[in-house]
Amino acid sequence: MMLVMETLLPVFLLIGLGFGLARGQWIGAAAWQGVEQLGYFVLFPALLTQTLITSDILSLPLSGMAVTIVGAFLVVALGLLAVQGRLMAWLRMNGPAFSSLFQSATRWNSFIALPILARLEGPKGVALVAVIMAALVPVANVFAVMVVARNADGPKPDLWQTVKVLGRNPFIIAIALGLLINVLHFPVNAPVLSALSMLGNASIPTGLLVVGAGLAGAGLRQMAPAVWASAGLKLVLTPALALVIGLGLGVSGPALMACLICAGVPTAMSSYVLARQMGGDAALVAAALTVQTVLSAITLPVIILLGRQFGA
């Protein structure tokens, strides 16, 4: 237990530091936006590309991990869509609120998953998260855009617009580039790898500070039942499903732990942006993000300890 807390404590300390800096207005909102864009478009893509180039990708249980993480996602996502009408009546939600519940319950924050796996498993942990991102990010983004578009008050993107959004995602581009170079054994000069490594080393602390700063602006103005429903689905049910599916497929060791952590981290910051841009309930997403991040300080240690008991 002490080892788990020592692993997670630096993560939440940096989130708390970002929260304090933003809440105390030591760093302005415009500066935080610039830091977030730097991390999203440069630092994290550099980390993913450099890790995938230098990792032994073919030694990882790629298919088992992909089926585990996508399977857990689909059970929750399709389950929510199947009971949408009854759920909206039970929780007294409108369409925009349901779309935000869907996002909050199904999307995941790689800014938190990456540092945890990096501390638990080292560079291999980062490679495992990259593999999961390659499998889950396109699927989760397509579902999110389609559900928000169908239920929200904003413009309705067509299939081609959705494809273009995915094609511009810097994480997807970085993962594809790293995998391509790795599989084709394309030579990369040492100075280039060193530069990517330097950028990647800055990504994790920067990302955690940004998560904390985002919480400072989110607030808890809308504590609807949907907020707590999203927390239960995201922090408890999804990692439980990942554990069951992973064990059934024979996934074990660091690969299983990566699936559990990625399934059990809070929802993505980008969920708020999508809700705001496309007419979803952005306030509900902000409240869900805050609650899930706070609760994850309790649920993630339990997930890690449970995973250890099952050979992760």
N, C-alpha and C positions, 0 to 999 in steps of 0.2 A: 504493500500500500504506500509506503514511504517513497519508493522508487517512482511509482505512478504520479504521486503528488509533486515530486521533484521534476518530473518530466513536464507536467502541465502548468506548474506554477509560473515559470517564465513567460509562457504564452499569455496567461491571464494578467500577469503584471504589466506586460506591454500593452495589452488591450486597455487596462486601467489607466496607464500613462497617457495613451491617446485620448481617452475619455476626459481625463483631467486637463490636459492641454487645450482641448477644444472647449470644454465647459467653462474653463477660466479665461477663454479667449486669449491665451498666450500666443496662439497661432490662428490667423484669420481663416474664415471659411473658404476664401478664394485660394489660399495657399494649400489647404487640405485637398481641394479639388484637383490642384496641380499635382500633388503628391500621389493621389489616387490614380490619376491618368498615367503618371510615370510608371507606377507599379503595374498597372493593367496592360499597358502597351509596350513596356520595355523590360522592366526588371523580372517579373514572373515569366514572360516568354523566354527570356535569356536563361533563366534557371531550368525551365523545362527542356529547352533545346540542348543545352550543355549536358544535362543529366542523361537524356536519351541517347545522345551521341556516344557517351562514354560507358553506358551500361550494357550488360549482357542481357538484352531484351528477350532473346529466344529461350533463355533459361527460366523465365517467369511463366506461371500458369495463366497464359493470356485468356484462353477461352473460358476457363473456370471463373476467373475474376470478372470477366465481362458479363457472363450469364448471371453471376451472383448479384452484382450491383445493379444491372439493368432489370433483372427479375424483381428485386426488392422494390425498385422504383415503379415498375409497371403494376405491381400488386396494389400499391397505395394509390397511384394515379388513376388506374382504371376503376378501382373500388370507389374513389371519390366521384368519378364521373357517373358510375352506375347508380349511386344513391343521391345524385345532385338535388333532385326535386325534393325528396324527403328531408335531406339535410338542410336545404335552404328554409323549408318551412319550420323545422325543429329549432334551428338557431336564429330564425327570423332575419335571414340575410337576403340581400338583393344580388343581382348578377355580378356587379363589380366586387362585392364583398366575397362572393364564392370564388371568383378568380384569384383574389388575394389569398384566401385560405388555401387554394390549390397550390399556388406558388410557394407559400410558406411551409407547406407540408411536404413538398417534393423536391425543391431545389436545395443545393448544399453549398457551403462556404469553403472553397478551396484555400482561401487565405488562412483559415484555421487548421484545416486538415494537413496542409503541407508542413508547417512547422512541427506539429505533433508527430507525424510520421518521420520527419527528419531527425527528431530527437530520439525516437524509439528505435529506428532502423538505419539511420545514417543515409548516405546517398541512395541506397537501395530503396529506402522508404519513399524518397522523392520520385524515383522511377516508377514505383508501384502506383503512386497517386497519378502520375502522368498517364499510365495505362488506363486507369479507371476514368480519368477525364476524357481520354480518347473514345472510350465506349459510351460514357453517360452524357457528356456535355451536349453533343448534337441531339440526342433523343430528348433530354430534359428541356432544351431550348425550344425545340419544335413544339412539344406539348405546351410549354408555358405560353408561347406566342399565340398558339391556336386557341387555348382556353381563355386567355385574357381577351383576345379579339372577339370571340364568340359571346362573351358575357359582359364586356365592359362597354363604356359609352364612347370610346374613341374610334379612330379610323380602323377599318378592317384590312389587314395586309393580305395579299394573295400569296400563293405558294412561292412564286418567284421572288417576292420581297422577303419571304422567310428564308429562302435559300441564300439570298444575298447577305442577310444579317449573319447567318452562320458562317458564310465564306469570309466575312470581315472579322470574325472573332479571333483576336491575336493568340489566344490559347490554342485554338484548333490549328492555326497556321504554324505555331511553334512546335506543337506535337507532331504534326505531319512532316515538318522539315527534319526534326530530330530523328524520327523513325525512318524516314527515307535515307538519310545519310548513314544511319546505323546499318540498315539492312543491305544497302548497296556498298557498304564499306568505303564510302567516299572519303578521301583523305582531307583532314582539316588541320591547318597549321596550329602549332602550339600557342602562338600569341593570340590567335582568334579564340581558342578554347579558354585561355587565361582571361581574356577580356569578358567572355560570356560568364565565366566563373565569378569574376569580380562583381558584375552586375547582379548575378543570381544571389550572391551573398548578402546583397542589400535588400533583396526582395522580401524576405520573411519578416524581419523587424519592421520594415516599412508597411507591409500589408497589415500587420497586427495593430500598429498605431492607427492606421486608417479605419480599421474595424471599430476601435474604441472611439475615434472621432465621430464616426457615423452614429454610434449609439447616443452620443451627447446631443445630437440634433434630432433624434427620433422621438424621445419622450414616451409617456405612457398615457396619452390622452384617450385612447380608445381600447379599453380592456374588455372587449366583447368576448363571449364564450368561444367564438371562432379562434381567438388568440390561443386559448388554452388547448383547444382541439388540435390546432396545428402543432403545438409543442408536443403533445402526446404522440401524434402520428410521426413527427420528424425525429424526436429524440429517443423514443422508446420502440414504437412499432417497426420503423424502417430498419434499425440495426438488428432487431430480433429476427426479422425476415431474412436479412443478409446472413445472419448466423445459421439459420435453418437451411437456407439454400446452399450456402457455402459448404457446410458440413455434408450435405447430401451429395454435392458434386466432388467431394474429396479435397476441397481447398483447405490448406492448413498453413501454419507458420506465419511469417510476415505478410504473405498474400492475404490470408484471412483477416489479420489485424487491420490491414489497409482497407479492406472492404468494410469492416465494422466501423472504423473511424470515419471514413468518408460517408457512410450511411448515417452516422450519429451526430455529425456536426450541425450547427444551426443553419438556417436558411441563408441564401446568398444575398449580399448587399444589392446586387443587380435586380433582385425581385422588386425592390422599392422603385428603382429607376423605371423599370418596365411598366409597373402599375401607374406611375405618375404620367408617363408619356402616352399610354394607351387607354387611359380612362378607368383604371382599376381603383380599388380602395387603397390608396397609398398609406393612409394613416393606420389601417389595420396591419399592413405589412411592417411598418415601422415598429408598432407595438409588439408584433410577433417576433421580429428580429431581436428586440431588446430582451423580451422574456426568455426566448430560446438561448440567447448567449449567456444570460445569468444562470439559467437552469443547467446548461451544459457543463458548468463547473462542477456540478454534482453528478450528472449522468455519464459524462465521458470517463471519469475514473472507474465507475461501475462497469462500463462497456469494456474497458481495457482489462480489468480484473476478470471479468466473465470470459473474455476472449482467451486469456492465459489459461483458464481452466479447461478450455476446449482445444488447446494446442496451438493457439495463435501466437 
